[in-house]
Amino acid sequence: MPSNTVALDTSVLIEHFRMKNKGDSLLSRLMLSFEELCISPVVLYEILIGQTESGAFDSTTILEGLTVLHFAEGVVAKSAALYRTLKKENKLIDHFDILIAGMAIVHNLPLATLNRKHFERIEGLMLVDDEKSQS
């Protein structure tokens, strides 16, 4: 992976799909700042199940430009360890978010999210500073 690569949380894609002016979305700014944008299979799953039959948004074009990460060795183990730590600290977040974070950590990628409040609980996870993603 290029060193100028970022992993995306589902919230970044959903914001983009819902915005009328796509150029103002975090995703658009990230596309200008990073060479490669990646998602985990969990993010792909969340996007695909969120599509309505009426086609409220068409994710096909955006998803074609993204690299889907593989569940590399250690992702599940890292995610399970994150879960245990968060549970012990009484800071649990959604299971899907833990898997997304585990994937980013194992692949050594920063994560872009609009849900910083949850992801900031995870030690060792690098988060993209939205201010640095401004064009």
C-alpha positions, -999 to 999 in steps of 0.1 A, spaced: 0 0 0 12 35 -7 23 54 24 -3 80 14 -32 56 20 -62 60 43 -89 37 56 -125 50 56 -152 45 81 -188 40 68 -197 75 81 -174 92 56 -192 74 27 -227 80 40 -220 117 44 -209 119 8 -239 100 -5 -263 122 13 -247 156 5 -261 177 -24 -227 194 -29 -204 164 -30 -174 186 -32 -179 197 4 -178 161 18 -149 147 38 -146 120 11 -140 146 -16 -113 163 5 -96 129 12 -96 121 -25 -75 152 -30 -51 144 0 -45 107 -3 -33 85 -32 -54 55 -21 -86 51 -2 -94 18 14 -124 3 31 -128 -29 51 -153 -56 41 -174 -44 71 -177 -9 56 -186 -24 22 -213 -46 40 -227 -16 58 -230 5 26 -246 -23 6 -272 -31 33 -280 6 36 -289 11 0 -327 12 -6 -344 -5 -34 -355 29 -47 -319 38 -51 -317 67 -27 -280 68 -35 -259 50 -60 -227 38 -44 -213 19 -75 -191 47 -88 -176 56 -55 -170 20 -45 -153 12 -77 -125 37 -68 -119 21 -34 -96 -7 -24 -113 -33 -2 -88 -46 24 -85 -82 32 -89 -98 66 -52 -101 70 -38 -125 96 -43 -110 129 -73 -87 122 -98 -109 141 -74 -114 170 -66 -77 172 -103 -68 170 -111 -93 198 -83 -78 219 -97 -43 213 -132 -56 224 -118 -70 256 -99 -38 264 -129 -16 257 -152 -38 277 -129 -39 307 -127 0 305 -165 2 302 -160 20 268 -175 -5 244 -185 6 209 -203 -12 181 -188 -45 170 -186 -34 134 -166 -3 145 -142 -25 165 -136 -46 134 -130 -15 113 -105 -2 138 -88 -36 141 -84 -37 103 -69 -2 102 -45 -10 130 -33 -43 115 -29 -27 80 -11 3 97 -35 28 82 -50 60 96 -88 59 98 -110 87 85 -143 89 103 -170 114 113 -175 94 145 -143 104 163 -160 102 197 -162 64 195 -129 57 176 -108 79 200 -114 53 226 -91 29 208 -55 30 217 -31 26 188 -56 37 162 -44 66 141 -73 90 131 -71 114 102 -72 150 113 -100 165 92 -82 199 93 -53 183 73 -78 171 47 -89 206 37 -82 215 1 
